[in-house]
């Protein structure tokens, strides 16, 4: 049985990410990550600046994106959910998870509000990066 481990990412486009990963303990384990713990990986048409634990994003148009490496690789076989917390002030956003080979393994589209966005990945691969993409 999977237990909830959560990764939380914080953006000023305020995003947080929770990964839920069970360990040998009985209770669920939550992992919270913010952008001060991540490494910039790739951008296409997106400007960014860090503000403490958050990142401020400015997308240059539709389908522009940015990727960050997580501070550790997460085994999705042990993860029941990923929660992103964001403040999307201008349109719709997509959150994506990528495996260690660079393949997209999970995505949630149409985030267009503020607060939590929960993704229940249907994969058992190992994930080590996230992507944020504008879809307007």
C-alpha positions in Angstrom: 0.0 0.0 0.0 1.3 3.4 -0.9 1.5 6.0 1.8 1.4 9.7 1.2 4.7 11.5 0.8 4.5 14.9 -0.4 6.8 17.2 -2.2 5.9 20.9 -2.1 7.4 23.5 -4.4 7.0 27.2 -3.8 6.8 29.8 -6.6 5.8 33.4 -6.3 3.7 32.2 -9.0 3.8 30.6 -5.6 4.3 27.0 -6.1 4.9 24.2 -3.6 5.3 20.6 -4.2 4.6 17.6 -2.0 5.7 14.0 -2.7 4.1 11.3 -0.6 6.5 8.4 -0.1 6.1 5.6 2.3 9.1 4.5 4.3 9.3 1.7 6.8 7.4 3.7 9.4 3.7 3.1 9.9 2.7 6.7 9.3 2.7 8.5 6.0 5.8 10.5 5.2 5.7 13.9 3.6 8.6 15.6 1.8 8.4 19.3 1.2 10.6 21.0 -1.3 10.9 24.7 -2.2 12.9 26.3 -4.9 15.8 27.1 -2.7 16.5 23.4 -2.7 16.2 22.9 -6.4 18.5 23.4 -9.3 17.6 25.2 -12.5 17.7 22.7 -15.4 16.2 24.2 -18.6 14.0 27.0 -19.9 12.3 27.8 -23.2 10.8 31.3 -23.3 10.5 31.8 -19.5 12.3 34.3 -17.3 12.7 33.5 -13.6 14.0 35.1 -10.4 14.3 33.5 -7.0 12.7 35.2 -4.0 13.7 33.2 -0.9 12.1 29.8 -1.1 9.9 30.8 -4.1 10.5 31.5 -7.8 8.8 34.2 -9.8 8.1 33.1 -13.4 7.3 35.2 -16.4 6.3 33.1 -19.4 6.9 34.5 -22.9 3.8 33.0 -24.4 1.8 29.8 -24.9 3.7 26.5 -24.2 6.7 28.3 -22.7 8.3 26.2 -19.9 10.9 25.9 -17.3 12.4 22.8 -15.6 14.0 22.3 -12.2 15.9 19.3 -10.8 14.6 18.0 -7.5 17.1 17.7 -4.6 16.7 13.9 -4.8 15.2 11.2 -7.0 11.8 10.1 -5.9 10.6 6.5 -6.6 7.0 6.9 -7.7 6.2 3.3 -6.9 6.3 4.5 -3.2 4.5 7.8 -3.9 0.8 8.1 -3.7 0.4 11.8 -4.6 2.2 15.0 -5.5 0.7 18.3 -4.5 1.7 21.6 -6.1 0.8 24.8 -4.4 0.8 27.8 -6.6 -0.4 31.3 -7.2 -1.2 31.5 -10.9 -2.0 35.2 -11.6 -2.2 35.2 -15.4 -3.9 32.3 -17.2 -3.5 28.6 -17.1 -0.5 26.5 -16.1 0.6 22.8 -16.4 2.8 20.9 -13.9 4.8 18.0 -15.2 7.0 15.3 -13.7 9.9 13.8 -15.6 11.8 10.6 -15.0 15.6 10.2 -14.8 15.8 9.6 -18.6 14.0 12.9 -19.3 10.6 11.4 -20.3 7.4 13.1 -19.2 5.6 10.6 -16.9 2.8 12.7 -15.3 1.1 16.0 -16.1 -1.8 18.1 -14.8 -3.2 20.8 -17.1 -5.4 23.8 -16.6 -4.3 25.0 -13.2 -5.7 28.5 -13.2 -6.3 29.5 -9.7 -4.4 29.7 -6.3 -3.8 27.0 -3.8 -3.2 23.3 -4.1 -3.2 21.2 -7.2 -3.0 17.4 -6.5 -1.5 15.0 -9.0 -1.9 11.2 -8.5 0.8 9.8 -10.8 0.1 6.5 -12.6 3.7 5.5 -12.9 6.3 3.5 -10.9 9.3 5.1 -12.4 11.9 7.3 -10.6 11.3 11.1 -11.0 14.0 13.7 -10.6 12.6 16.9 -12.2 9.6 19.0 -12.5 8.4 21.4 -15.3 6.1 24.3 -15.2 4.5 25.3 -18.5 2.2 28.1 -19.6 -0.8 26.9 -21.7 -2.3 30.3 -22.6 
